Amino acid sequence: MKTFVISQAPHIHSPNTTAGAMRHVVIALLPALAVGLWWFGVSAAVVVASAALSCLAFEWAISRFMMGRKVSFFAWAPLVTGLLLGMNLPAGLPVWTVVIGSLIAIGIGKMAFGGLGCNIFNPALVGRVFLLLSFPALMTSWPLAGEGRLSLADAATGATPLMLAKQGMIPDRAMILDELAGSVGGSLGEVGAIAILIGLAYLLVVRVITWHIPVSVILSVGVMSWLTGGNPLFDVVSGGVLLGAVFMATDYATSPMTRRGQLIYGVMIGVITIIIRRWGVYPEGVSFAILVMNGATPLINRYVRPRRQVERRCA
Amino acid sequence: MKVYTFSPGGIHPPQQKNTAGTPVIPVSTPDTIVLPLDQHIGRTAEPVVSRGETVGAGQLIARVADGISAAIHTPLSGTVTEIGMKRNYSGIPVRSVTIRVEEGQSVEDVGMPMADIGHATAAEIVAAASAAGLVGLGGAAFPTAFKIHVPEDNAIDTVVINGAECEPVLTCDDALMCGHPGEVVAGARLVMKATGANKAIIGVEDNKPEAIAHLRESAAPYAGSVTVAVLKAKYPQGGERQLVQALTGRIITPGKLPMSVGVVVQNVATARALYRAVAFGEPLTKRIVTVAGAGIARPADYLVPVGMSISALLQQAGADMERIDKLVAGGPMMGHAIETVDAPVTKALSAVVAFSGQEAYRRPMDPCVRCGRCVDVCPNALEPYLIATCGKLGRVDDAARAGAMMCMECGSCSYVCPSSRPITDMIRVAKYLIRKSLK
């Protein structure tokens, strides 16, 4: 007698997959990556490539040998982590530093918590902040855009616009235009605001993320900047605000589940960012702000629940 | 034109309503029929025939048992050959009456001129529903007589007739609304009369423009009492809570009945069957079943006598049983997988949907990445991932606090989960554990 497959409803499934979502994130990163490589050249490519490869390798090795899981070497999630980490580092950073950052990102940031979906903090940011605290000199020597693109030799380094702002410089229009195009000092993923916004548009169109987190982060940074007497536009386009708002804060596992929770999370990231920029020791605060709010995410999930509907007889 | 819908949540699975607009095909008469005595929610009906007895088409086979129950009639005349346990399509043995069908009969819908039903009283309508063995034809199979018999202290002002048919693939209600719009409207008016409501709203999704036009034409003489409302095509628009919210703005507390907000909901096919029962004393013995999917050579809406075996129905639809790996009774979102095709069509069977190859199987499961899709789509504003996790860990109290019992198992969360996690299954486990802990 013919036997049939038996399973519980539903019997159909949406074509979307987690791997597909991660693939979309990689595609969305490409414009920003291209701009970064254009301005910083070969040395930047080396940093990004070594971060991506070592993240893949660490993910595979830890899953395979420490967690005893059967995994294929290639996966989209660690590639996203690797690319984001690489794009958050200064071009020309020694490869051994990048590899250490990747090990911390994947090993401590993600696998120590149980792997995909279980981590509390954004792995790429864990790696980046670890490097920033451990190797402050290396991590703050930002090459100047357009210098020494084709050589591996040390390019001229200089202050980023945010460092200048910290020292009391008042940002002008030319500087904001440079930020939009990407011809400023910084990590290669932070430059080129327009390229990042193209990535945001792509992610919204393919519905991998919704507007809630990026828009609330950006608006919050703008409003806080205005309230504290800064130049809102400069604060939004400079440093890691856009990259963070679009690619880091929106990480599924480390952001709240409900839309209302995501708005609170986004606004708080903006508030903390500006507080660090104005009154902290660091010129830039996006990484710290996102990590702090990652830590607050379980709390947000607990208190910001979907609104239950209560009985109502008339409209 | 105003298009009504519910919020929050909902999904848009591909509709695949390929049999829409095609004629209803009466099946050729089967040689045996098996009538299970519990095709409905409630007590098993009590047989009133004995082995060897000759029965005529439409004759009562089993009467209403005490409590909530529904009568069973034979669609065709023949001889009772057996009264005993037979497996239903889920493979569960059920007390059934087997009848060898007399030759020379045909299965068809006898067209009747519209009868005057104005004189029927509420008590007569409820009695007719009970005598005809009516059950909810949308899938739940709740005995209609009990649903339209309203307790004294519940004031009902609105009847909602459910023509949403939000499940993908299904077109049986669409075919019924296009074929018998006048009878649906008459049925709606009977439900109004029986429940004391002063208006009826027939809700139809906007992907069925023909049905809407037909119904509007039939409802035109009753402007002010019977309206046809257009619903947005969105799953689960036909869920009772969602439908009532969309059409009346009233919110039913999950787990409570629409009656609590003064509404009674009936499926379009039930409304039509109620009209036939009141007007002609016709028992419920036939229904329209959508047969479609992979390996079905002649997908269509078939007019099927209750009791005909699913394998005979599939044969008439040209099913290639070699190709078919999975069959679903009902829609692909909420239907039940069929364990055996040597089982009869029941009153509430809306469709038989076939799947082949990979689509018959689930995708392998990945870890939850906490993307929040399930929270977004839940029409009851629950957090499916949370209830599922509580269910999986056996944390009964936490699952109950997260509202597990409010879940209606529409399957939207499982459908959207990018990690293909069986969220609805895990919620079912949570609900089971909660029920067990309460005993």
Chai-1 contact restraints between the chains, C-beta under 6 A:
chainA,res_idxA,chainB,res_idxB,connection_type,confidence,min_distance_angstrom,max_distance_angstrom,comment,restraint_id
A,K2,B,M321,contact,1.0,0.0,6.0,A-B,restraint_1
A,F4,B,K326,contact,1.0,0.0,6.0,A-B,restraint_2
A,F4,B,L327,contact,1.0,0.0,6.0,A-B,restraint_3
A,V5,B,D325,contact,1.0,0.0,6.0,A-B,restraint_4
A,V5,B,K326,contact,1.0,0.0,6.0,A-B,restraint_5
A,V5,B,A360,contact,1.0,0.0,6.0,A-B,restraint_6
A,I6,B,A337,contact,1.0,0.0,6.0,A-B,restraint_7
A,I6,B,E339,contact,1.0,0.0,6.0,A-B,restraint_8
A,S7,B,A337,contact,1.0,0.0,6.0,A-B,restraint_9
A,Q8,B,D425,contact,1.0,0.0,6.0,A-B,restraint_10
A,A9,B,M334,contact,1.0,0.0,6.0,A-B,restraint_11
A,A9,B,G335,contact,1.0,0.0,6.0,A-B,restraint_12
A,A9,B,G411,contact,1.0,0.0,6.0,A-B,restraint_13
A,P10,B,M333,contact,1.0,0.0,6.0,A-B,restraint_14
A,P10,B,G411,contact,1.0,0.0,6.0,A-B,restraint_15
A,P10,B,S414,contact,1.0,0.0,6.0,A-B,restraint_16
A,P10,B,Y415,contact,1.0,0.0,6.0,A-B,restraint_17
A,H11,B,V328,contact,1.0,0.0,6.0,A-B,restraint_18
A,H11,B,P332,contact,1.0,0.0,6.0,A-B,restraint_19
A,I12,B,P13,contact,1.0,0.0,6.0,A-B,restraint_20
A,I12,B,P332,contact,1.0,0.0,6.0,A-B,restraint_21
A,H13,B,Y415,contact,1.0,0.0,6.0,A-B,restraint_22
A,S14,B,Y415,contact,1.0,0.0,6.0,A-B,restraint_23
A,S14,B,V416,contact,1.0,0.0,6.0,A-B,restraint_24
A,N16,B,P418,contact,1.0,0.0,6.0,A-B,restraint_25
A,T17,B,P418,contact,1.0,0.0,6.0,A-B,restraint_26
A,T18,B,D366,contact,1.0,0.0,6.0,A-B,restraint_27
A,T18,B,V369,contact,1.0,0.0,6.0,A-B,restraint_28
A,T18,B,P418,contact,1.0,0.0,6.0,A-B,restraint_29
A,T18,B,S419,contact,1.0,0.0,6.0,A-B,restraint_30
A,A21,B,P418,contact,1.0,0.0,6.0,A-B,restraint_31
A,L116,B,P367,contact,1.0,0.0,6.0,A-B,restraint_32
A,G117,B,P367,contact,1.0,0.0,6.0,A-B,restraint_33
A,G117,B,C368,contact,1.0,0.0,6.0,A-B,restraint_34
A,G117,B,V369,contact,1.0,0.0,6.0,A-B,restraint_35
A,G117,B,R370,contact,1.0,0.0,6.0,A-B,restraint_36
A,Y252,B,V369,contact,1.0,0.0,6.0,A-B,restraint_37
A,Y252,B,R370,contact,1.0,0.0,6.0,A-B,restraint_38
A,Y252,B,C371,contact,1.0,0.0,6.0,A-B,restraint_39
A,A253,B,V369,contact,1.0,0.0,6.0,A-B,restraint_40
A,A253,B,R370,contact,1.0,0.0,6.0,A-B,restraint_41
A,M257,B,G372,contact,1.0,0.0,6.0,A-B,restraint_42
A,M257,B,V375,contact,1.0,0.0,6.0,A-B,restraint_43
A,T258,B,V375,contact,1.0,0.0,6.0,A-B,restraint_44
A,P306,B,A381,contact,1.0,0.0,6.0,A-B,restraint_45
A,R308,B,A381,contact,1.0,0.0,6.0,A-B,restraint_46
A,Q309,B,I251,contact,1.0,0.0,6.0,A-B,restraint_47
A,Q309,B,A381,contact,1.0,0.0,6.0,A-B,restraint_48
A,E311,B,I251,contact,1.0,0.0,6.0,A-B,restraint_49
A,E311,B,T253,contact,1.0,0.0,6.0,A-B,restraint_50
A,R312,B,R250,contact,1.0,0.0,6.0,A-B,restraint_51
A,R312,B,I251,contact,1.0,0.0,6.0,A-B,restraint_52
A,R313,B,R250,contact,1.0,0.0,6.0,A-B,restraint_53
A,R313,B,V261,contact,1.0,0.0,6.0,A-B,restraint_54
A,A315,B,G249,contact,1.0,0.0,6.0,A-B,restraint_55
